[in-house]
Amino acid sequence: MKILLHTCCAPCLIYPLRSLQEKGSKVKAFYYNPNIHPFSEYNRRKEALETLSKELRVEVESPEYRPSEFFQAVNNKEVRPERCAVCWSLRLGKTARQAKEEGFDAFTSSLLVSPYQDQEKLKELGAQAAREAGVEFYYEDFRPGFRKAHEEAKLKGIYCQKYCGCIYSEIERCKKPVKQ
């Protein structure tokens, strides 16, 4: 199967990529993340992904960075979990359309590796994007590989971020009380 893998960051690519390849899939990574803010953070994550992709021998496609797409989508929906669902829908929809346009059999997302994301909502939004684009959404619960993949990324010196990427999550992260 030929799969377009929406990729949020380098550490989260590791396990889904290996899992898909072990099943015989041909995979291309798709780094579409207009939610990531600021631009320096976007570039830092993109550079980490490009570095890791060379080692893992996976092609990466990166559409132009357009944060306005994210801000327009979440306008007046800045509060979690609504904001997250809108963001996921935006990224999964773009990935589905890209998969269809490029002749992939299916698409999926590295978001499915994170224990911090709502799996059921991601599955629902992936299926919706698949219907709208006319391409299959491949669902797999990649979460069992999250910790090991992130440990591997750290050992390799691959950048591991501290927030999902959007300005709202960065603000929320900074407002949390500091552990003593």
C-alpha positions, -999 to +999 in steps of 0.1 A: +000+000+000+012+035-008+005+058+022+009+096+027+018+100+064+009+134+078+039+142+100+037+166+129+074+163+140+105+141+138+100+121+170+064+112+162+075+100+127+097+072+140+072+046+152+044+051+126+069+050+098+084+017+110+051+001+117+038+010+082+070-002+065+070-034+084+035-041+070+050-035+035+037+000+029+056+025+008+055+057+028+060+094+021+060+120+049+039+151+045+049+180+068+018+202+068+015+221+101+003+257+097-005+256+134+031+257+145+041+291+159+064+310+157+081+306+124+114+297+141+097+268+159+082+256+126+116+257+110+133+240+139+108+211+137+111+210+099+149+208+101+148+180+127+124+161+104+146+166+074+177+154+093+159+123+106+142+115+072+177+111+056+186+085+082+153+067+079+153+071+041+119+085+038+109+113+014+094+144+030+071+168+012+066+202+029+040+226+015+046+263+020+042+275+056+010+295+058+000+301+095-030+322+083-047+289+073-046+278+109-057+312+123-086+315+099-097+279+107-097+284+145-111+319+145-134+322+175-126+286+184-094+291+204-104+270+234-095+233+237-108+208+227-127+226+199-095+243+187-077+210+185-104+193+165-105+222+140-067+221+137-067+183+132-094+186+106-075+212+087-043+191+086-060+158+079-081+174+051-051+188+034-033+155+037-062+136+023-065+159-007-028+157-013-029+119-011-057+118-036-039+142-060-007+122-059-023+088-063-017+074-029-039+044-017-044+060+017-032+086+042-027+086+080-011+108+106+017+107+131-008+124+155-020+089+161+012+081+180+006+107+207-010+097+240-020+134+244-044+134+214-080+123+213-078+090+192-115+087+187-118+123+174-088+118+151-103+086+138-136+104+131-119+134+114-097+111+094-127+092+081-145+124+073-115+138+054-112+105+035-149+106+024-145+142+013-113+136-007-122+101-020-091+083-006-088+058+023-079+068+058-056+043+074-062+041+111-038+024+135-033+031+172+004+039+171+005+050+208+023+019+220+055+031+203+054+067+215+078+065+245+104+044+228+104+066+197+108+097+218+136+081+238+153+072+205+149+107+192+165+122+223+194+097+221+200+108+185+199+145+195+167+151+175+147+181+187+118+172+209+094+201+215+075+209+246+041+218+232+019+209+202+030+239+182+002+264+182+004+297+201-025+288+223-009+256+235+023+275+242+005+300+263-013+272+282+021+254+288+036+286+301+007+293+325+011+259+342+025+262+377+061+252+380+068+220+399+088+224+430 
